[in-house]
Amino acid sequence: HSTLRNAVQLATSGAAIFAASGSYRNANWGSGSVGNGAALSLAHVDHVLVSNLPGHSPRIEFDGSGGISCSNVSRLEVRGFDIQGPGASIAHADALSDRLLHSNKFSGRGIVVWSGHHVHIHDNVVHHAPNSGIRVNSGDYCTVERNVVFNCTWWSSNAESAIVFAEAAHVDTSDAVKMVIRDNEVFGNQNRIPYFNEAYSDPTYLAEKQMHSARPGYGTVNQTFIIDGSGVYITRNSQTYLHGWYLLSGNTCYHNGLNGVVVHKTHRAIVTHNTISDNGQTPKTPPEDRQPYAGLVLNDAENVTLGNNSVSTADADDFAYMANEGSSFLDGADASLNLVCVGKVDASFGMILMQMVVLPLTLVWESFNLVDMRCVDDSERHDGY
């Protein structure tokens, strides 16, 4: 095929598409248009692989609705790409002017699957997407692993997070672990534009989407505060996903706007071996005025298993562990070796956190390795991206 875009557009079920080193862009890239489409689009296909050619490092650059956008797909695998959005070149004033419009330039996502099952997204680097870096809606049997996602969600007014599973839809009645976010590095993702959703005045819409007004004025034209924009975020799944478990494991989340890992309106989640540090980069002072959480948060999340997580907040007054209304833990779940390095633990966690280890602030970082847990290891961070 003459271009990767043509190859993907013409792909039929069973196709394997390999990209050599080079830059691949959406139509009209760099034209200044705010309404461009995705660089690559896939729909209504089964058993498709989109991959780098072995030994090659292809880059997808987009300034439209996304890098790779998919809908109604099954048994899809996406791997081996560097996906770069336009975030580094967008000015705050321009994004704020577009807040009520949601133009593609300011709302593009790195990799997005709007519906599908048996999806595997792995070993990609996704950065500077104005919206989510990797997002899956209406999915089942989806795994997102070993990706690096950074500097996303800056310019959208959609209140999104770096890696998101939302409104999942079970395709069978299996109660096995089917939705997995594992071993990703997630940093520098922050909302800089207040949320706006023109449908927030419609109570039927809010009920159908499992949404609510988190604060007076939330989602309205008048909102000035910013209370969204986390690292790994699974949300609004409990009404649509009735069979299957989530696994959030081994993720390293730091320097994000709100929290590192969030289970929101989602039931049956195993949250384990995540390293969460120095989040809460969005100010707590007006106008942003974020909530005092900056670690691992449960909100209306039932039957959660929590263990072997390590959390440290940049501000000692922030909650490292927070369980909001409606959250509960699986009976008999092992909550051992959850570490708190800096930050508070919400009392509503109750007996499940009796085994939580609260480490004195005088301990040096290296001492965490004595219990095979780390709050942070600066040598492994990629702040230089």
Secondary structure, 3 states (H helix, E strand, C coil): CCCHHHHHHCCCCCCEEEECCEEEECCCCCCCCCCCCCCEEEEEEEEEEEEECCCCCEEEECCCCEEEEEEEEEEEEEECCEEECCHHHCCHHHHHHCCCCCCHHHHCEEEEECCEEEEEEECCEEECCCCCCEEEECEEEEEEECCEEECCCCCCCCCCCCEEEECCCCCCCCCCEEEEEECCEEECCCCCCCCCCHHHHCHHHHHHCCCCCCCCCCCCCCCCCCCCCCCEEEECCCCCCCCCEEEEECCEEECCCCCCEEEECCCCEEEECCEEECCCCCCCCCCCCCCCEEEEEEECCCCEEEECCEEECCCCCCEEEEECCCCCECCCCCCCCCEEEECEECHHHHHHHCCCEECCCCCCHHHHHHHCCCCCCHHHCCCCC
